[in-house]
């Protein structure tokens, strides 16, 4: 299992959604295990880090994430059923493991140059 959660990104019609998963290898097994009825023997609770779907109103995978409202889910997925929405994102979402997870901070890597190179 990975040390920090991975972001699973799903581009909706109106919003961009993020789901946090613990183990991308288990996600791969889950996707291979899905049958014709859309079911898997791997429980979704074993895949997700936090049983919540997040929305980024700024678009994309990075930025400030808010918990998706039932209206957000209904507008993009046609259902506000969190289990159904999580299954859709697990099946169709893109693993953005290089993106920052919850609690990650980013330090500037260009502090030594200061404003002198910016033309100001």
C-alpha positions in Angstrom: 0.0 0.0 0.0 1.3 3.5 -0.9 2.4 5.9 1.8 0.0 8.7 0.8 -3.4 8.7 -0.9 -3.6 9.0 -4.7 -6.0 11.3 -6.4 -8.4 9.8 -8.8 -9.7 12.5 -11.1 -13.0 12.5 -13.0 -13.9 15.3 -15.5 -17.7 15.8 -15.2 -20.0 17.8 -17.4 -20.1 20.8 -15.0 -17.4 20.1 -12.4 -14.2 18.2 -11.9 -14.3 15.6 -9.2 -11.6 14.0 -7.0 -11.7 10.7 -5.1 -8.8 9.6 -2.9 -7.6 6.0 -3.1 -4.9 4.2 -1.1 -3.6 1.6 -3.5 -3.4 2.1 -7.3 -2.5 -1.6 -7.8 -5.7 -2.6 -6.0 -7.6 -0.2 -8.2 -6.2 -1.9 -11.3 -7.3 -5.3 -9.9 -10.8 -3.8 -9.1 -11.1 -2.6 -12.7 -10.1 -6.0 -14.1 -12.5 -7.7 -11.8 -15.6 -5.8 -12.8 -18.2 -8.1 -14.3 -20.9 -7.3 -17.0 -23.3 -6.0 -14.2 -20.7 -3.5 -13.0 -19.9 -5.4 -9.8 -16.5 -6.5 -8.4 -15.6 -8.9 -5.7 -13.3 -6.2 -4.2 -15.4 -3.9 -1.9 -15.1 -0.2 -2.7 -14.4 0.5 1.0 -11.1 -1.3 0.5 -10.1 1.1 -2.3 -11.1 4.6 -1.1 -9.1 6.5 1.5 -12.0 8.8 2.5 -15.5 7.8 1.6 -16.3 11.2 0.1 -16.2 12.8 -3.4 -14.6 16.1 -3.7 -15.2 18.8 -6.3 -12.7 21.4 -7.6 -14.7 24.4 -8.8 -11.4 25.9 -10.2 -11.2 22.9 -12.6 -8.5 20.4 -12.8 -7.0 18.0 -10.2 -5.1 20.6 -8.1 -6.7 23.5 -6.2 -9.0 23.9 -3.3 -11.3 20.9 -3.0 -14.8 21.0 -1.4 -16.9 18.1 -0.6 -19.3 17.6 -3.5 -22.9 18.4 -2.7 -25.8 16.1 -3.6 -26.7 18.7 -6.3 -23.2 18.5 -7.8 -23.4 14.7 -7.9 -26.9 14.8 -9.4 -26.0 17.3 -12.1 -22.9 15.4 -13.3 -23.8 11.8 -12.6 -27.6 11.7 -12.7 -27.6 10.4 -9.1 -26.7 11.7 -5.7 -26.1 8.1 -4.4 -22.5 8.3 -3.1 -21.8 4.6 -3.6 -22.9 4.8 -7.3 -20.8 7.9 -7.9 -17.7 6.4 -6.3 -18.1 3.3 -8.4 -18.2 5.5 -11.6 -15.1 7.4 -10.6 -13.3 4.2 -9.7 -14.1 2.7 -13.1 -13.5 5.8 -15.3 -11.3 8.2 -13.3 -7.7 8.9 -14.0 -5.1 8.3 -11.3 -3.3 11.6 -10.7 -0.7 10.1 -8.3 1.8 12.9 -9.1 -0.8 15.5 -7.9 -0.7 16.6 -4.3 -2.7 14.6 -1.8 -4.5 15.9 1.4 -2.1 17.8 3.6 0.7 18.1 1.1 2.4 21.4 0.9 4.5 22.8 -1.8 7.6 24.9 -1.1 8.9 27.4 -3.7 11.8 26.1 -5.7 12.9 29.5 -7.0 13.4 31.5 -3.8 17.1 32.4 -4.6 16.3 34.3 -7.7 13.9 36.7 -6.1 12.3 39.5 -8.2 15.5 40.5 -10.0 14.8 38.0 -12.8 11.1 38.8 -13.2 11.7 42.1 -15.0 10.3 44.2 -12.1 
